[in-house]
Amino acid sequence: MDRNQLTEEESSRRVNIMGLLLNCAVFLLVVIVCSGWQDDGNYDGRLSDSDPISLWPLPQKIQISAVAFKLSASSFQISHAKESSAGPGCNLLQNAFRRYFEYMFGSVKNEAKPRKKVFSSELTELQVWITSADPECDGYPSLKSDESYELSVDQPSAVLKASNVWGALRGLETFSQLVYEDDYGVNIINKTSIVDFPRFAHRGILLDTSRHYLPLRVILANLEAMAMNKYNVFHWHIVDDPSFPYFSRTFPELSQKGAFHPYTHVYTPADVKMVIEFARMRGIRVIPEFDTPGHTQSWGKGQKDLLTPCYSGSSPSGTFGPVNPILNTTYEFMGRFFKEVSTMFPDAYVHLGGDEVDFSCWKSNPDIQKFMEEHGFGHDYSKLESYYIQRLLDIVSSTNKGYMIWQEVFDNGVKLKLDTLIHVWMGNKAQYETETARVTAAGFHALLSTPWYLNYISYGQDWHDIYTADPQSFNGTEEQKKLVIGGEACLWGEYVDATNLTPRLWPRASAVAERLWSDKDVKDIGNAYGRLAQHRCRMVQRGIPAEPLFVGYCRHEYKGL
Amino acid sequence: MARFFGKWYCITDLRFWLLVIILFNDAEQVNAVWPMPQRISQSTQQYTLNPQAFLFQYSNGSVVQPGCSVLDTAFKRYFAIIFPDVTGKHGVLGYNVPAAFTVFVDVKKDECDGYPDENSAENYKLSISAGQAVLSSETVWGALRGLESLSQLVYQDDYGAYFINKTEIEDFPRFPFRGLLLDTSRHYLPVQAILKTLDAMAYSKFNVFHWHIVDDPSFPYQSRTFPDLSNKGAFHPLTHIYTQTDVRRVIAHARLRGIRVVPEFDSPGHTQSWGKGQHDLLTPCYKGDVPSGMYGPVNPILDSSYKFMAQLYKEVALVFPDSYVHLGGDEVSFTCWKSNPNVRAFMAKMGFGSDYTKLESFYMENIMNMTAALNKTSIVWQDVFDYHERIPQDTVLEIWKGTPPKYREELSRITKAGHRVLLSAPWYLNHISYGQDWQNAYLVAPRNFSGTEAQKKLVIGGEVCMWGEYVDATNLTPRLWPRACAAAERLWSDEEQTSSVAQAYPRLQEFRCKLLRRGIQAEPLFVGHCKHEYQGA
């Protein structure tokens, strides 16, 4: 049968939960009501419901009082503060108000007149106050967006102050996390004051829609979950070797021939727009990745002569390698293609890939050999790769986009603009730390993903390692550390599709989310366990099938079967 | 990122059939049956099926006729599975359609209102020819297996038309006990999740649901005799329990799919949650001379413990119709017993010395006698054999520990002692790793150990286990399927015909897509796609 040594270890961890918030409570931590915490039965799986308040990711500064207010679904309102630069015309906020109202109270069907009586201990309003002249209601979030906010929960009304809608969205999430149900089913919120801002500006999740096609619903559900964890970048690894589901208006044959199926397994422009708008409403940027010159097998099906013909001896073998870097037609194609991409995706960045280029096909091809000779590349095929990338970067620069690239492009010495984001993904801890140090020493911005390849799974609580990895733990100056703009959790698709994506990603990606948002000193595993167990129950209640951390239960189990 | 679809595979039958190689024009269609039937021959001769003219009919000579609950409901179920695009309103047909493709079902024994049991014959013959199929079997349970195979033979082309090929199948299971364990104590599984699992089990021809219903963390079984067990021991006394109605529903759902339900009430260890609702059941642990406030395993020295267990098992015997019950008996920690002065006094009185395994044996023997008196066959975990070799001969041992050399040794030892065994050690599917780990589950050889032919026959089957530390309704289905399918084929099919992972891969990939089509959220084996992807989120 089965026993797991973790049991006792986990039980003992509960003791640490009182350490909650201590590290970060710069303000005076008053009291946290904690009815269930002292339960010290020999075995108790009730961890998850022990502490009524569980904020995730933990805000930067927080003060919670024992004074508590009731919230009533029939009288509570979220409204624009009088002084706010945003009003009812701000669609983004109106939608967010409704969304968070439903998270807190469920979808209330009873539309009877609101109760007149107001209890003295009731909180009836959250006012959202946008302070800057332009609330950015119709804009897109960017790398430079200010996501900070201040939240004060007190009578007569709670106030959420942010300079623009992006900070307001983060504050609304936090407010909703402060609300909990007591044993009588009453919604409660404690008197609270929070000052919050993200540690890193780029907090992303990569989904791979090429190795398996992901239906739109799955992508949207994950954007919902991302917002619950204050993620702000959806890195859409949209095409790769196995399939090309992106429907290109300029080159429709790419998906017609390169997708798993030309109708059921593609993303039409309308689909892409829906994803972008859905993400925008949640303060999430959408950065598409069109990875070249490798990882392009599926491109070749719908675009003749784009890929390099491989040779077997002196004749073509019928197989194809990376993009053919010696033909002008290749660059003409890329020019038109990325022009479309730049208009389709509003974000200022596009991810150009550049990873794992296999040289064997190039080496086999006599035309390429000749080209190498003509350009004096000798036998150094990384020079050919650099040649290609350089020309590609020029093309993309001309569309006024910035770019992200995987670390190999930097490693191979390609000349890059200084605002290029280098995406670190290889090696072990020592190796990725060295790489981050090198990238930042060269003055480039770095993003970390190596420790956050969440497609790799193992038995047990592997979120511990995920949680303790830190993008700034490398040898470097303060200046270098500042060049690290964040990181991304990657869920590559070899073994993942709509059937298992969500429970595999959540709540493991939540561990990354806290690392990227909260103060660097928020790193106590025991403390995190209790909050994360509850945070996952909250996601489950909101309809996200996030898997359990360990033995236990949620008051509202997953019902979406 | 190779995406490969097997274009062909071969099925061999050594004695009766010719080697048949099937080449399909439609490259993505592998008309395979999972698990692989013992004997199958197919031809390229293709028949169109029309949902408007398709009937199931009991043949004239069949002992079983309309009114048989098991098969009547199976016909309805499989019609919807065979024709997934057809909504109910089109499906109603009279029995007089002249040109209907008719599946004649011929069953020799009437067990329509019974339960499948350890002796149920599951063999069947299926013959598909122009305009008709003949499915004959000894029992309704065999007919269910045949209907499952039939449903897997039907395929659709790109225009939505349905086809079946001329086929002959003669099939029977290699092992009579093909089980799957779910753990509803470490996490509560909503009844819906259990029913879904039973559906998927039927698709893979599993026939035993081992319900590990209670354990340390929670006691969700609502007992008629001892309601406090779940009132106090469940995660929540109302939302996280299985009422008697729930249990009956599970058993009924399983019966209609030819699946037995074997409950496990594991003792004397793994019983922390029991103690909350039953005073004095667990052993008080001591710290020096005084009770520490902690509790250990069931207290084996009190008569009240045995009275309680007898009453509980009496109820269990009534509620669960299967003739088997699982008594657990694993992983008993002796530290608490050792700390307790009363237990030590009892040890001395019984002459056990300081050998606590003797105390454990004493306890288990009492429990096994109780179930024997209730006419139930006991299954226990291997631990019980390991410390106490003289146990009732008809007890079934379940092997869960160790690496292949270790469990093979245990197989030898237990079968040498004449006991029947179940193998689970290689099928702990809660243990996950990156990549195609279904292959390990597939390549298990349950009878590959040193022993006589008679010993090998004592291996009655095996079980896939999905322990619940990290599993609940959010991730159960994709973690279990299609990995459990690998074990299902090992337990049903001929080992020689199914020894190649490479040949299994395209068949399993196709079967996984079928599971998706049937609403089972089975995860992918590798890069690729299904015509009908899972749409939920």
Contacts between the chains, C-beta under 8 A, distances in Angstrom:
chain1	res1	chain2	res2	distance
A	1	B	266	7.1
A	1	B	270	7.5
A	1	B	328	6.8
A	1	B	330	3.7
A	1	B	331	6.1
A	1	B	381	4.8
A	1	B	383	7.8
A	1	B	400	5.5
A	2	B	183	7.8
A	2	B	330	7.9
A	2	B	331	7.9
A	2	B	400	7.2
A	2	B	428	7.4
A	2	B	430	7.8
A	2	B	465	7.2
A	2	B	467	4.5
A	3	B	330	7.9
A	3	B	331	4.9
A	4	B	469	5.4
A	6	B	469	7.3
A	7	B	216	7.7
A	41	B	272	8.0
A	42	B	272	5.9
A	42	B	294	4.8
A	42	B	295	6.0
A	43	B	216	5.1
A	43	B	217	6.5
A	43	B	272	4.3
A	43	B	273	7.7
A	45	B	186	7.3
A	45	B	217	4.0
A	45	B	218	6.3
A	45	B	235	6.6
A	46	B	235	6.9
A	211	B	1	6.4
A	211	B	527	4.5
A	212	B	524	5.9
A	212	B	527	6.9
A	212	B	528	7.2
A	212	B	529	6.6
A	213	B	529	5.7
A	213	B	533	6.4
A	215	B	533	6.0
A	215	B	534	7.8
A	215	B	535	5.4
A	215	B	537	7.6
A	217	B	535	6.5
A	217	B	536	7.4
A	217	B	537	4.4
A	218	B	537	4.7
A	220	B	537	7.4
A	221	B	537	3.8
A	240	B	1	7.2
A	241	B	1	4.3
A	242	B	1	4.8
A	242	B	3	5.6
A	242	B	527	5.0
A	242	B	528	7.4
A	243	B	529	7.3
A	260	B	528	7.7
A	260	B	529	3.9
A	261	B	529	7.1
A	261	B	531	7.4
A	264	B	531	7.5
A	264	B	533	7.7
A	265	B	529	6.0
A	265	B	533	7.7
A	297	B	1	7.3
A	455	B	434	7.5
A	456	B	434	5.0
A	457	B	432	5.5
A	457	B	433	7.0
A	457	B	434	5.6
A	458	B	432	7.0
A	458	B	433	6.1
A	458	B	434	7.1
A	459	B	430	7.5
A	459	B	431	4.9
A	459	B	432	5.6
A	459	B	433	7.1
A	459	B	470	7.5
A	460	B	470	7.3
A	493	B	527	7.2
A	494	B	1	7.6
A	494	B	526	6.3
A	494	B	527	5.7
A	495	B	434	7.5
A	495	B	435	7.2
A	495	B	523	7.0
A	495	B	524	6.2
A	495	B	525	7.8
A	495	B	526	6.7
A	496	B	523	7.7
A	496	B	524	7.2
A	497	B	523	7.2
A	497	B	524	5.0
A	497	B	533	6.9
A	497	B	534	7.0
A	498	B	533	5.9
A	498	B	534	4.5
A	498	B	535	6.9
A	498	B	536	6.9
A	498	B	537	6.9
A	499	B	477	7.6
A	499	B	478	4.7
A	499	B	516	7.2
A	499	B	521	4.5
A	499	B	522	6.2
A	499	B	523	4.8
A	499	B	524	7.1
A	499	B	534	4.7
A	500	B	475	7.3
A	500	B	478	3.6
A	500	B	479	7.6
A	500	B	521	7.6
A	500	B	523	4.1
A	500	B	524	7.8
A	502	B	474	7.8
A	502	B	537	6.6
A	503	B	474	4.8
A	503	B	475	3.7
A	503	B	478	7.0
A	504	B	475	7.6
A	540	B	474	6.5
A	545	B	473	7.6
A	545	B	474	3.8
A	545	B	475	7.1
A	546	B	474	6.2
A	547	B	470	6.9
A	547	B	471	7.6
A	547	B	472	7.2
A	547	B	474	5.0
A	547	B	475	4.2
A	548	B	187	6.0
A	548	B	470	6.1
A	548	B	471	7.2
A	548	B	472	5.0
A	548	B	474	7.1
A	548	B	475	7.9
A	549	B	470	7.8
A	550	B	469	6.2
A	550	B	470	6.8
A	551	B	186	4.5
A	551	B	187	6.9
A	551	B	217	4.9
A	551	B	468	7.2
A	551	B	469	5.6
A	552	B	187	7.2
A	552	B	217	7.4
A	552	B	235	7.7
A	553	B	187	6.5
A	553	B	188	5.7
A	553	B	218	7.3
A	553	B	235	3.9
A	553	B	236	7.2
A	553	B	240	6.0
A	555	B	236	7.4
A	555	B	239	7.6
A	557	B	188	6.4
A	557	B	190	6.1
A	557	B	239	7.8
A	557	B	240	7.7
A	557	B	472	6.9
A	557	B	473	6.0
A	558	B	190	7.8
A	558	B	472	6.9
A	558	B	473	4.4
A	558	B	474	4.6
A	559	B	190	7.0
A	559	B	192	8.0
A	559	B	473	7.9
A	560	B	536	7.0
A	561	B	190	6.9
A	561	B	192	4.7
A	561	B	193	5.6
A	561	B	196	6.0
A	561	B	473	6.2
A	561	B	477	7.9
